Amino acid sequence: MTPALVRTPPTPHPDPWRDLDAQPNAEKLAATLELRGRTPTQARLRRRFLGFVPIRRGDHVLEVGCGTGVVLRDLAARVGRRGTVVGVDRSRVVLTAARRLCRPEAGAARVTLRAADGARLPFAAGRFDATLAITVLLHLAVPLPVVREMARVTRPGGRVALQDQDFGVVAVAHPDRELTDRIMHGVATRVYAEPWSGRRLPGLLRDAGLERVRLRTDVYQDTGLEPFTKTFLERRAENAVRFGITDAVTAQRWLDGFTALVARGAFVMTMNYYGAVGVRP
Ligand SMILES: C[S@@+](CC[C@H](N)C(=O)[O-])C[C@H]1O[C@@H](n2cnc3c(N)ncnc32)[C@H](O)[C@@H]1O
């Protein structure tokens, strides 16, 4: 793999998803959402989660932190023409992409997009049958106000659904275990306020007053170094250099270790995705 392993200029926060529009490479980062969304394993685990919520035909649904609209398109197909799908995001860059990518499709609901912060949703109480935040809360320093807002705009009996990765349980094969641990753990703890984001979701739903909370854990598994996984590991290597966890030569050697594993059919990466759903009393 050949990423640009050079020290990058400081950005406002090491987690670019906190404030995407402030990033010099915002469009490129937005494109990675589409790359992830189209990875077959990712598409499968996203659809399994929507079934678990469940999202039904005719539902009125809100996605908070909708990005470029990967989930919105699945939602629109699932709820059908009698349903409605609304996406909000703080980033104008992703909303511009989502407007282009979420075109009306036969048999699917129309998708409406709005610029808004998840902690201040511009909707009346009880407006939606279901509200979702998928890989959003891990990027927030204080996620509870967003979950409370989601609960407010969900009707009594409706569902609030959260899904996040958990960077405490990423398993990746590599000949140098000590270096791999140092990079994976060191980067995750410097970038995210709560790297164990996935496993805290049921607690957040309960703290926001939701009932009948259920959890479903799914695994992203890659044995071929998919483009999404490759980008994920390259980003970890870049950040390891940026945070002084390792030097550029060692980081490149680490990436080359994965390429060697792929060549002999021995590459494995798994990452847990935790999906939690609660019912609004
Ligand atoms: C990793 S992306 C996930 C996008 C989409 N849910 C998906 O799974 O493809 C996280 C998104 O959350 C948005 N975001 C972060 N903080 C937010 C906030 N406080 N309110 C609304 N959106 C937010 C970011 O701009 C970004 O588009």
Ligand as a Chemical Component Dictionary entry (heavy atoms), coordinates in Angstrom:
data_LIG
# 
_chem_comp.id                   LIG 
_chem_comp.type                 NON-POLYMER 
_chem_comp.pdbx_formal_charge   0 
_chem_comp.three_letter_code    LIG 
# 
loop_
_chem_comp_atom.comp_id 
_chem_comp_atom.atom_id 
_chem_comp_atom.alt_atom_id 
_chem_comp_atom.type_symbol 
_chem_comp_atom.charge 
_chem_comp_atom.model_Cartn_x 
_chem_comp_atom.model_Cartn_y 
_chem_comp_atom.model_Cartn_z 
_chem_comp_atom.pdbx_ordinal 
LIG C1  C1  C 0  -19.342 8.648  9.497  1  
LIG S1  S1  S 1  -20.606 9.667  8.877  2  
LIG C2  C2  C 0  -22.005 8.533  8.759  3  
LIG C3  C3  C 0  -22.960 8.889  7.645  4  
LIG C4  C4  C 0  -24.122 7.895  7.417  5  
LIG N1  N1  N 0  -24.909 7.722  8.605  6  
LIG C5  C5  C 0  -23.607 6.550  6.932  7  
LIG O1  O1  O 0  -23.628 5.585  7.705  8  
LIG O2  O2  O -1 -23.136 6.487  5.778  9  
LIG C6  C6  C 0  -21.071 10.694 10.237 10 
LIG C7  C7  C 0  -21.955 11.876 9.828  11 
LIG O3  O3  O 0  -22.484 12.517 10.988 12 
LIG C8  C8  C 0  -22.474 13.922 10.759 13 
LIG N2  N2  N 0  -22.512 14.593 12.063 14 
LIG C9  C9  C 0  -21.522 14.649 12.990 15 
LIG N3  N3  N 0  -21.946 15.343 14.053 16 
LIG C10 C10 C 0  -23.238 15.716 13.817 17 
LIG C11 C11 C 0  -24.221 16.437 14.542 18 
LIG N4  N4  N 0  -23.966 16.927 15.760 19 
LIG N5  N5  N 0  -25.443 16.621 13.986 20 
LIG C12 C12 C 0  -25.713 16.144 12.747 21 
LIG N6  N6  N 0  -24.817 15.458 12.002 22 
LIG C13 C13 C 0  -23.600 15.236 12.534 23 
LIG C14 C14 C 0  -21.206 14.160 9.965  24 
LIG O4  O4  O 0  -21.238 15.386 9.271  25 
LIG C15 C15 C 0  -21.209 12.938 9.039  26 
LIG O5  O5  O 0  -21.860 13.209 7.831  27 
# 
loop_
_chem_comp_bond.comp_id 
_chem_comp_bond.atom_id_1 
_chem_comp_bond.atom_id_2 
_chem_comp_bond.value_order 
_chem_comp_bond.pdbx_ordinal 
LIG C1  S1  SING 1  
LIG S1  C2  SING 2  
LIG S1  C6  SING 3  
LIG C2  C3  SING 4  
LIG C3  C4  SING 5  
LIG C4  N1  SING 6  
LIG C4  C5  SING 7  
LIG C5  O1  DOUB 8  
LIG C5  O2  SING 9  
LIG C6  C7  SING 10 
LIG C7  O3  SING 11 
LIG C7  C15 SING 12 
LIG O3  C8  SING 13 
LIG C8  N2  SING 14 
LIG C8  C14 SING 15 
LIG N2  C9  SING 16 
LIG N2  C13 SING 17 
LIG C9  N3  DOUB 18 
LIG N3  C10 SING 19 
LIG C10 C11 SING 20 
LIG C10 C13 DOUB 21 
LIG C11 N4  SING 22 
LIG C11 N5  DOUB 23 
LIG N5  C12 SING 24 
LIG C12 N6  DOUB 25 
LIG N6  C13 SING 26 
LIG C14 O4  SING 27 
LIG C14 C15 SING 28 
LIG C15 O5  SING 29 
# 
